[in-house]
């Protein structure tokens, strides 16, 4: 349970001249539900037309807490955030203590209790790890995600179709997708039954339609990486089939963009100029880490406009990864040339997507995507309404950086300073957790969590053992 009144250290008064967007929080005697409600009121929009990834946390306020680990986890998340938001080291330490206590408590609570209680607690652990330590350290959050996967597998997709299971599952689908593309391995949530059955009674919005396509992309990049230069007819067929799957999937993603009709209200500058731009103040890495900032009065952007930009930022990144997957493979490039030659001789296949996908066209389109990622990076990387810590920003920036390093922004001006690459690298340095920042916590992590390859777990595979 939440520690009794008076245990949380009193807050120090702010020194003169210090400024914060909103007054500091005072919750020494509050209940865990009140602490969570304060976090949600400060960090989540009251109304939004777009998907609010952390909306499932609101359902926990009224949920009966059947296990002690759940209120401990709730308190750890909210108090840890308050400590960073108000620059109170003692609260940050208290949040870490509560998190450690919650992890230990869940070991005692996990047997014989509601799967929903365990699932909610483990999902909060994942959020805390991503906010506090970022996605660069995999010990904690990946272990928690594996626990979520195991719980979902026990429940089955039919049960997950019910709330609040579905809200939590919708949140972790994003985590599965990003990590799957980062590792270039098929994510467990990509299986057809986990893309369809949970949403059988719910109409999917554009966000979830995009996640479906992106999860499928994790399977395609893993398949593409296994393709070799054809040495026999069977290998030839495999390379041709894989290439056609990639081309068709790129077409489906572009169709999604046309149907989504997302309008980006806050446009980027036309170029980055002659010098590297200074890092945005909204990326408050030193104080907030990966936590969302308090919602300031008169915020320059609405949640919906920022969410639209972040969704397009992610879309450009996934599409860029698929283009680079083709360009990186000698076998696929060879098949692309052969396929185009075949199509030129076959008039019945006029309009085939491969006809509009020469190497030059792929490079030009990929360059446009990388530039879009770069130009919108500051707006999308800000802490306001951040739901996954720096994970999404890191994923997009790394995709653009890999393009610039491997192919360059302009082959004809290869010696010119690459301001776009430099900008992405500087921003990535600002949002990514540094290797030494969590050194003091690593001993605990190594002793608590083992090395688990969560994306290789068979929990959602058809016919997987139960």
C-alpha positions as CSV (number, residue, x, y, z in Angstrom):
1,X,0.0,0.0,0.0
2,X,1.0,3.7,-0.3
3,X,3.2,4.7,2.6
4,X,1.4,6.4,5.4
5,X,1.1,10.1,5.8
6,X,4.3,11.9,6.7
7,X,6.7,9.5,5.1
8,X,7.1,11.5,1.9
9,X,9.7,14.2,2.7
10,X,8.4,17.7,2.8
11,X,9.1,19.9,-0.2
12,X,11.7,22.7,0.0
13,X,10.4,26.2,-0.7
14,X,11.4,27.5,-4.1
15,X,14.1,30.1,-4.2
16,X,13.3,33.6,-5.4
17,X,13.6,34.0,-9.1
18,X,12.8,30.4,-9.8
19,X,9.9,29.9,-12.3
20,X,7.8,26.9,-13.1
21,X,4.8,26.8,-15.5
22,X,2.5,25.6,-12.7
23,X,2.7,25.6,-8.9
24,X,4.5,22.7,-7.3
25,X,2.4,19.8,-6.1
26,X,1.5,19.2,-2.4
27,X,0.4,15.7,-1.8
28,X,2.0,14.4,1.4
29,X,-1.3,13.2,2.8
30,X,-3.0,12.3,-0.5
31,X,-4.2,8.8,-1.4
32,X,-2.6,7.1,-4.4
33,X,-5.8,7.8,-6.5
34,X,-5.5,11.5,-5.8
35,X,-1.8,11.5,-6.7
36,X,-2.6,9.7,-10.0
37,X,-5.5,12.1,-10.7
38,X,-3.2,15.0,-10.3
39,X,-0.7,13.5,-12.7
40,X,-3.4,12.9,-15.3
41,X,-4.9,16.4,-14.9
42,X,-1.4,17.9,-15.5
43,X,-0.3,15.7,-18.3
44,X,-3.3,14.4,-20.3
45,X,-5.7,16.5,-22.3
46,X,-9.2,16.9,-21.0
47,X,-10.7,16.6,-24.5
48,X,-9.2,15.3,-27.7
49,X,-10.3,14.0,-31.1
50,X,-7.2,12.0,-31.5
51,X,-6.1,8.8,-29.7
52,X,-4.7,9.5,-26.2
53,X,-2.2,6.7,-25.6
54,X,-2.2,7.0,-21.8
55,X,-6.0,7.3,-21.5
56,X,-6.1,3.8,-19.9
57,X,-4.6,5.3,-16.8
58,X,-7.8,7.2,-16.1
59,X,-9.7,3.9,-15.6
60,X,-7.3,3.0,-12.8
61,X,-8.5,5.9,-10.6
62,X,-11.9,4.2,-9.9
63,X,-10.6,0.6,-10.2
64,X,-10.6,-1.3,-7.0
65,X,-7.0,-2.1,-5.9
66,X,-7.0,-5.8,-5.2
67,X,-3.2,-6.1,-4.9
68,X,-0.8,-3.9,-3.0
69,X,1.6,-3.6,-6.0
70,X,-0.9,-1.6,-8.0
71,X,-1.2,1.5,-5.7
72,X,2.6,1.3,-5.1
73,X,3.2,1.4,-8.9
74,X,0.7,4.3,-9.3
75,X,2.4,6.3,-6.6
76,X,5.9,5.6,-8.1
77,X,4.9,6.9,-11.5
78,X,3.1,10.1,-10.3
79,X,5.6,11.0,-7.6
80,X,8.5,10.4,-9.9
81,X,7.0,12.7,-12.4
82,X,6.3,15.4,-9.8
83,X,9.9,15.2,-8.6
84,X,11.2,15.9,-12.1
85,X,8.5,18.4,-13.0
86,X,9.2,20.5,-9.9
87,X,12.9,19.7,-9.6
88,X,12.6,17.9,-6.3
89,X,15.4,15.3,-6.0
90,X,13.8,13.8,-2.8
91,X,10.6,13.1,-4.6
92,X,12.5,11.5,-7.5
93,X,14.2,9.2,-5.0
94,X,10.9,8.5,-3.3
95,X,9.4,7.5,-6.7
96,X,12.3,5.1,-7.3
97,X,11.9,3.6,-3.8
98,X,8.2,3.0,-4.4
99,X,8.9,1.5,-7.8
100,X,11.4,-0.9,-6.3
101,X,8.9,-1.8,-3.6
102,X,6.1,-2.3,-6.2
103,X,8.3,-4.7,-8.3
104,X,9.1,-6.8,-5.2
105,X,5.5,-6.7,-4.1
106,X,4.2,-7.9,-7.4
107,X,6.1,-11.2,-7.0
108,X,4.0,-11.9,-3.9
109,X,0.8,-10.7,-5.5
110,X,1.0,-12.3,-9.0
111,X,-0.4,-15.7,-8.0
112,X,-4.1,-16.1,-7.5
113,X,-5.1,-12.5,-8.3
114,X,-7.0,-10.9,-11.2
115,X,-5.0,-10.8,-14.5
116,X,-6.3,-7.2,-14.9
117,X,-4.6,-6.1,-11.7
118,X,-1.4,-7.7,-12.8
119,X,-1.6,-6.4,-16.3
120,X,-2.3,-2.8,-15.1
121,X,0.5,-2.9,-12.6
122,X,3.0,-4.2,-15.2
123,X,1.9,-1.7,-17.8
124,X,2.6,1.1,-15.2
125,X,6.1,-0.4,-14.6
126,X,6.7,-0.1,-18.3
127,X,5.6,3.5,-18.4
128,X,7.8,4.4,-15.4
129,X,10.9,2.7,-16.9
130,X,10.4,4.6,-20.3
131,X,9.9,7.9,-18.5
132,X,12.6,7.6,-15.9
133,X,15.3,5.7,-17.8
134,X,14.3,5.8,-21.5
135,X,14.2,3.0,-24.0
136,X,18.0,2.7,-24.4
137,X,18.2,0.5,-21.3
138,X,16.3,-2.7,-22.0
139,X,16.7,-4.6,-18.7
140,X,13.6,-3.3,-16.9
141,X,11.0,-2.2,-19.5
142,X,11.6,-5.2,-21.8
143,X,11.1,-7.5,-18.9
144,X,7.9,-5.8,-18.0
145,X,6.7,-6.0,-21.6
146,X,7.4,-9.7,-21.6
147,X,5.2,-9.9,-18.5
148,X,2.5,-8.0,-20.3
149,X,2.8,-10.4,-23.3
150,X,2.5,-13.4,-21.0
151,X,-0.6,-12.0,-19.4
152,X,-2.2,-11.2,-22.7
153,X,-1.4,-14.7,-24.0
154,X,-3.2,-16.2,-20.9
155,X,-6.2,-14.0,-21.5
156,X,-6.4,-14.6,-25.2
157,X,-7.5,-12.1,-27.9
158,X,-11.2,-12.6,-27.2
159,X,-10.9,-11.4,-23.6
160,X,-8.6,-8.6,-24.6
161,X,-11.4,-7.2,-26.7
162,X,-13.1,-6.0,-23.5
163,X,-12.2,-2.8,-21.6
164,X,-9.9,-1.8,-20.0
165,X,-7.8,-4.7,-21.4
166,X,-8.2,-3.2,-24.9
167,X,-7.0,0.2,-23.9
168,X,-3.8,-1.2,-22.3
169,X,-3.2,-3.5,-25.2
170,X,-3.6,-0.6,-27.6
171,X,-0.9,1.2,-25.7
172,X,1.6,-1.6,-25.7
173,X,1.1,-2.3,-29.4
174,X,3.1,0.8,-30.1
175,X,5.9,-0.4,-28.0
176,X,5.9,-3.8,-29.7
177,X,5.9,-2.2,-33.2
178,X,8.8,0.2,-32.5
179,X,11.0,-2.4,-30.9
180,X,10.2,-4.9,-33.6
181,X,11.4,-2.5,-36.4
182,X,14.4,-1.4,-34.3
183,X,15.5,-5.0,-34.0
184,X,14.2,-5.9,-37.4
185,X,12.3,-8.8,-36.0
186,X,8.6,-9.8,-36.3
187,X,6.8,-8.4,-33.3
188,X,4.5,-10.7,-31.5
189,X,1.5,-8.4,-31.8
190,X,1.8,-8.6,-35.6
191,X,0.1,-12.0,-35.8
192,X,-3.3,-11.7,-37.6
193,X,-5.4,-12.9,-34.7
194,X,-3.9,-10.1,-32.5
195,X,-4.5,-7.5,-35.1
196,X,-8.2,-8.4,-35.7
197,X,-9.9,-10.3,-32.8
198,X,-9.4,-7.7,-30.1
199,X,-10.9,-5.0,-32.3
200,X,-13.8,-7.1,-33.6
201,X,-16.4,-5.0,-31.7
202,X,-14.5,-1.7,-32.0
203,X,-14.1,0.5,-35.1
204,X,-10.4,1.2,-35.6
205,X,-9.4,4.8,-36.0
206,X,-6.6,5.9,-38.3
207,X,-4.0,5.5,-35.5
208,X,-4.8,1.8,-35.1
209,X,-5.0,1.2,-38.8
210,X,-1.5,2.6,-39.1
211,X,-0.3,0.4,-36.2
212,X,-1.7,-2.7,-38.1
213,X,0.4,-1.8,-41.1
214,X,3.5,-1.0,-39.1
215,X,3.2,-4.3,-37.2
216,X,3.0,-6.1,-40.5
217,X,6.1,-4.2,-41.5
218,X,8.1,-5.9,-38.7
219,X,7.5,-9.2,-40.4
220,X,8.5,-7.9,-43.8
221,X,11.8,-6.4,-42.7
222,X,12.7,-9.7,-41.0
223,X,11.8,-11.6,-44.1
224,X,13.8,-9.2,-46.3
225,X,16.9,-9.6,-44.2
226,X,16.9,-13.3,-44.8
227,X,16.9,-12.9,-48.7
228,X,20.2,-13.8,-50.4
229,X,21.4,-13.5,-54.0
230,X,19.5,-16.2,-55.8
231,X,21.6,-19.4,-56.3
232,X,18.7,-21.6,-57.4
233,X,15.1,-21.2,-58.7
234,X,13.7,-21.5,-55.2
235,X,15.8,-18.7,-53.9
236,X,14.9,-16.6,-56.9
237,X,11.2,-17.0,-56.2
238,X,11.7,-16.1,-52.6
239,X,13.5,-12.9,-53.5
240,X,10.8,-11.9,-56.0
241,X,8.0,-12.7,-53.6
242,X,9.6,-10.7,-50.8
243,X,10.2,-7.7,-53.0
244,X,6.6,-7.7,-54.2
245,X,5.4,-7.9,-50.6
246,X,7.5,-4.8,-49.7
247,X,6.3,-2.9,-52.7
248,X,2.7,-3.7,-52.0
249,X,3.0,-2.8,-48.4
250,X,4.5,0.6,-49.3
251,X,1.5,1.1,-51.6
252,X,-0.8,0.3,-48.7
253,X,0.9,2.7,-46.4
254,X,0.6,5.5,-49.0
255,X,-3.1,4.6,-49.4
256,X,-3.5,5.0,-45.6
257,X,-1.9,8.5,-45.8
258,X,-4.4,9.5,-48.5
259,X,-7.4,8.2,-46.6
260,X,-6.2,9.6,-43.2
261,X,-6.0,13.1,-44.7
262,X,-4.0,14.4,-41.8
263,X,-3.4,18.2,-42.0
264,X,-0.2,19.4,-40.3
265,X,-1.2,22.8,-38.9
266,X,2.2,23.7,-37.4
267,X,4.6,23.5,-40.3
268,X,8.4,23.4,-40.0
269,X,10.9,25.9,-41.4
270,X,11.6,25.4,-45.0
271,X,15.3,24.5,-44.2
272,X,17.5,24.4,-41.2
273,X,19.6,27.3,-42.4
274,X,23.4,27.6,-42.6
275,X,24.1,26.6,-39.0
276,X,22.8,23.9,-36.7
277,X,19.8,25.2,-34.9
278,X,19.9,25.4,-31.1
279,X,17.9,22.7,-29.3
280,X,14.3,23.6,-28.5
281,X,13.5,24.6,-24.9
282,X,10.5,22.3,-25.1
283,X,12.9,19.3,-25.1
284,X,13.5,19.6,-21.3
285,X,15.8,16.6,-21.1
286,X,17.8,17.6,-18.1
287,X,14.9,18.0,-15.7
288,X,12.0,16.1,-17.2
289,X,13.9,13.1,-18.7
290,X,11.2,11.3,-20.6
291,X,8.2,12.5,-18.5
292,X,5.5,14.7,-20.0
293,X,5.7,18.3,-18.9
294,X,2.9,20.1,-17.1
295,X,0.4,21.5,-19.5
296,X,1.2,25.3,-19.5
297,X,-1.5,27.9,-19.8
298,X,-1.8,29.1,-23.4
299,X,0.1,26.2,-24.8
300,X,1.2,27.0,-28.4
301,X,0.0,23.7,-29.7
302,X,-3.1,21.6,-29.1
303,X,-3.0,17.9,-28.3
304,X,-4.6,17.0,-31.6
305,X,-2.2,19.1,-33.7
306,X,0.8,17.6,-31.9
307,X,-0.6,14.1,-32.1
308,X,-1.2,14.5,-35.8
309,X,2.4,15.6,-36.3
310,X,3.8,12.8,-34.2
311,X,1.7,10.2,-36.1
312,X,3.0,11.5,-39.5
313,X,6.6,11.6,-38.0
314,X,6.2,7.9,-37.2
315,X,4.6,7.2,-40.6
316,X,7.6,8.8,-42.4
317,X,10.0,6.7,-40.3
318,X,8.3,3.4,-41.0
319,X,8.1,4.2,-44.8
320,X,11.8,5.2,-44.8
321,X,12.8,2.0,-43.1
322,X,11.0,0.0,-45.8
323,X,12.7,1.9,-48.6
324,X,16.1,1.4,-46.9
325,X,15.3,-2.3,-46.6
326,X,15.1,-2.5,-50.4
327,X,18.2,-0.3,-51.0
328,X,20.3,-2.3,-48.4
329,X,19.7,-5.6,-50.1
330,X,21.7,-6.5,-53.3
331,X,19.3,-9.4,-53.8
332,X,16.2,-7.2,-53.7
333,X,17.8,-4.6,-56.0
334,X,18.7,-7.2,-58.5
335,X,15.1,-8.5,-58.4
336,X,13.7,-5.0,-58.7
337,X,15.7,-4.4,-61.9
338,X,14.6,-7.8,-63.3
339,X,11.0,-7.1,-62.4
340,X,11.0,-3.8,-64.1
341,X,12.5,-5.3,-67.2
342,X,9.8,-7.9,-67.2
343,X,7.0,-5.3,-66.8
344,X,8.3,-3.2,-69.6
345,X,7.9,-6.2,-71.9
346,X,4.4,-7.1,-70.6
347,X,1.9,-4.4,-71.5
348,X,-0.8,-6.2,-69.5
349,X,0.8,-5.1,-66.3
350,X,0.8,-1.4,-67.0
351,X,0.5,0.5,-63.7
352,X,2.2,-2.1,-61.6
353,X,3.6,-0.4,-58.5
354,X,7.1,-1.7,-59.3
355,X,7.1,0.4,-62.5
356,X,7.2,3.6,-60.4
357,X,10.0,2.3,-58.1
358,X,13.3,2.8,-59.8
359,X,16.4,3.1,-57.6
360,X,16.5,6.8,-58.3
361,X,12.9,7.3,-57.4
362,X,13.3,5.3,-54.1
363,X,16.3,7.4,-53.2
364,X,14.5,10.6,-53.9
365,X,11.4,9.6,-51.9
366,X,13.5,8.3,-49.0
367,X,15.4,11.6,-48.9
368,X,12.1,13.5,-48.8
369,X,11.0,11.3,-45.8
370,X,14.2,11.8,-43.9
371,X,14.0,15.6,-44.5
372,X,10.4,15.7,-43.2
373,X,11.5,13.8,-40.1
374,X,14.3,16.3,-39.5
375,X,12.2,19.4,-40.1
376,X,9.4,18.3,-37.8
377,X,11.8,16.8,-35.2
378,X,11.8,19.7,-32.7
379,X,8.1,20.0,-32.7
380,X,7.5,16.3,-32.3
381,X,10.2,15.7,-29.7
382,X,8.9,18.2,-27.1
383,X,7.9,16.8,-23.7
384,X,4.3,18.2,-23.9
385,X,1.8,15.3,-23.9
386,X,4.6,12.7,-24.3
387,X,3.3,9.2,-23.8
388,X,6.2,6.8,-24.4
389,X,9.1,8.7,-23.0
390,X,11.7,9.5,-25.7
391,X,11.2,6.1,-27.4
392,X,9.3,7.4,-30.5
393,X,11.6,10.4,-31.0
394,X,14.7,8.2,-30.8
395,X,13.2,5.7,-33.3
396,X,12.4,8.5,-35.8
397,X,15.7,10.3,-35.4
398,X,17.7,7.1,-35.7
399,X,15.9,6.3,-39.0
400,X,16.8,9.7,-40.5
401,X,20.4,9.5,-39.2
402,X,20.9,6.1,-40.8
403,X,19.6,7.4,-44.1
404,X,21.9,10.5,-44.1
405,X,24.9,8.4,-43.0
406,X,24.4,5.6,-45.5
407,X,23.1,7.5,-48.5
408,X,23.7,11.2,-47.9
409,X,21.2,14.0,-48.4
410,X,22.4,14.8,-51.9
411,X,24.8,12.5,-53.7
412,X,25.8,15.4,-56.0
413,X,26.9,17.5,-53.1
414,X,28.4,14.8,-50.9
415,X,31.2,17.2,-49.7
416,X,28.8,19.8,-48.4
417,X,28.2,20.0,-44.7
418,X,25.1,17.9,-43.9
419,X,23.1,20.3,-41.6
420,X,20.2,17.8,-41.5
421,X,22.4,15.0,-40.2
422,X,24.1,17.3,-37.6
423,X,20.7,18.5,-36.4
424,X,19.3,15.0,-35.9
425,X,22.5,14.0,-34.1
426,X,22.3,17.0,-31.8
427,X,18.6,16.4,-31.0
428,X,19.1,12.7,-30.4
429,X,21.9,13.5,-28.0
430,X,19.5,15.7,-26.1
431,X,16.6,13.2,-25.8
432,X,18.5,9.9,-25.4
433,X,19.5,8.6,-22.0
434,X,23.2,8.7,-21.5
435,X,24.9,5.5,-20.7
436,X,26.2,6.6,-17.3
437,X,23.0,8.2,-16.0
438,X,21.4,5.1,-14.7
439,X,24.6,3.4,-13.5
440,X,23.5,3.5,-9.9
441,X,20.3,1.6,-10.8
442,X,21.9,-1.0,-13.0
443,X,23.0,-3.3,-10.1
444,X,19.5,-3.6,-9.0
445,X,18.2,-4.2,-12.5
446,X,20.8,-6.9,-13.3
447,X,20.0,-8.7,-10.0
448,X,16.2,-8.4,-10.6
449,X,15.7,-9.0,-14.3
450,X,17.2,-11.6,-16.6
451,X,18.0,-11.2,-20.3
452,X,14.7,-11.9,-22.0
453,X,14.2,-11.7,-25.8
454,X,10.6,-10.5,-25.5
455,X,10.0,-10.3,-29.3
456,X,10.9,-14.0,-29.7
457,X,8.2,-15.1,-27.2
458,X,5.6,-17.3,-28.9
459,X,2.7,-15.9,-27.0
460,X,0.7,-14.7,-30.0
461,X,1.8,-17.2,-32.6
462,X,-0.9,-19.4,-34.1
463,X,-0.7,-22.8,-32.5
464,X,1.7,-21.5,-29.8
465,X,1.8,-23.8,-26.7
466,X,-0.2,-22.6,-23.7
